[in-house]
């Protein structure tokens, strides 16, 4: 997305028109999606219900919906990472409890607390704890990294959308002035 933001700054804003700028962006780019949404909003502002909304508000709503869709796509998978990061330590803790339970059962059956009765189950408990942490720590770090990265990417998207809104409306207003 950062690369596409750089591409949008380099190509879109140097184009002769909003349509040409949108066409210069890569197909499937969120910036092209937002630009196309702005263009469609200005072209399709007819109908009894839509005409009750002024063009500025209609374009703003259309562009904002597109920005919201981009943000929603960026957040795909984050809930899974958050769930893994928050539950994995408890899975490891459950393994620890289970291993200690087996150690205590072995001690109870044998009647003596020898190292050979305790070592195996306690070792299993420690391995489960380590596995839980080995899963949780990267998940939490990945989640935090992606949230920070998505935040900066969305700043680029919102800035593009705000600038696009101004350009689309000013271009549309000059068409209205020429007709009058």
N, C-alpha and C positions, 0 to 999 in steps of 0.2 A: 504494500500500500504506500509505503514511503517512496518507493521508486515511481509509482504511478502518480504520486503528488508532484514529484519533480518533473515528470513528463507532462503533466497538466499545466504546470507553471510555464514550462518551456514552449509548449505547442498551443494550448488553448488560448491563452491571453494574447498571443501574437497573430491570431487568425482574424480575418476580415469581418466575420460575423459569428454569432453564437452557433449557428448551424454548422459552419465550417470548422469551428473550434471543437464541437462535439464529434464531428466526423474524423478529426485528426487524432482523437483519443482511441486507445485500444478497445476493441469490442470486449465487453464484460468488465470493463473498468468501473469502479464505483463512481468515479468522476464523470464518466460518460453517462452513466445511469442518472446521476443528478442533473446533468446538463440536459439530457433528453426529457427528464421530468419537467424541468423549467420551460423548455420549448413547447412541450405538449400542453402545459398549463396555459400558455399565452394563446395557443392556436385553438384550444377547445374550452373556451369560456363562453359557451352559449347554452341556451336552455332556460326555461322559466325559473328553475330553482337556482342554477348557478349564477344567473345574472343578478340575483339578489345579493351576491357577494361581490364586493369591488375587486377589480383585477389585482391590485396589490395584495390583498388578503388571500385571494385564490392562488396566486403564484407562491406566496410565502408558505401556505399550507402544503402545496404540492411539493415544493422543494424540501420542506421540513419532513414530510412523510418519506421522501427518498433518503434523506440523511438518517432518519430513524431505522429504515431497513438496512442501511449499510452498518449502522451500529449494532443492530441485532445480529447480523451475519458475523461481525467481529467477535461477538460474545459466544458464538457456538463453541461448545466444548469446555468453556470455563467452569460451568457448574459441575461437570464431571471431575475436573482437576480439584476443585474445592472440596468435593465430597471425598475423593481419595485422600487428599491431604488431611482432612479432619477425621476420617474414620480409621485410616491405616494404623495409627498408634494404638487405638483401642483393640484392633484385631491382634496386634502384637501383644498387648497386655492380656488379652484373653488366652493367647498361647502360653504366656508366662504363668498365669493362674493354673491352666491345665497341666503344664509341666510340673509345677510345685505340687499339685494334687496327686499326680502319679508318684512323685517322690515320697510324699507322706503315706500314700497307700502301700508303697513298697516297704517303707520302714515299719508300718503297722503289721504287715503280713510276716515280715521276717523277725520282728521283735527286737531288732537292733538297728542302730543308725550307723551303718558302715558306709564308707565312701562309695563302694561299688553299687549300693542300693540307691544312693542319692545322685551320683554323678550323671548318669544317663538322662533321667527326667529333668534335672536342673539344666543340663546342657541343651536339651530340646527347648526348654523355656527361654534360655538366653538367645537361641537361634531365632525363635519366633519374635522376640523383642527386636532383635537386629533387623529381621525382615520387615517388620512393621515400620521401623524408623527409616530403613533403606527405601521404602516406597513413599512414605509421607514427606520426607525432607525434599526430594526432587519435585514432588507434586506441588508443594507449597511454594518452592522457589520458582518453578515454572509458572504457576498461577500469578504470582506477584510480578514476574517479568512481563507476562502477557498483558496484565492489566495496565502496567505502566506504558508499555508500547502501544496498546490500543488507545490509551488516553491521548498520547501525542499524535497518533494517527487521526483520531477524531477531531483534534484541533485543526489539523490540515483540512479535513473534510468540511468542517463547519466554516472555516475561513473561505474556502472555495465556494461553498453554498451561499454565503452572505454576499460575496463579490458577484457571483452569478445572478443573484436576485436583483442587485442594483443594475447590472448590465442589461438583463432581460427587460426590466421595466423601463429603463431609459430608452432602449431600442424600440420598445413597443410604443412608448409615448411619442417618439419622434415620428413613427408611422402615423399615429393619430393626428399629429400636428400637420403633417404633409397632406393628409386627406382633407383637412379643414381649410 
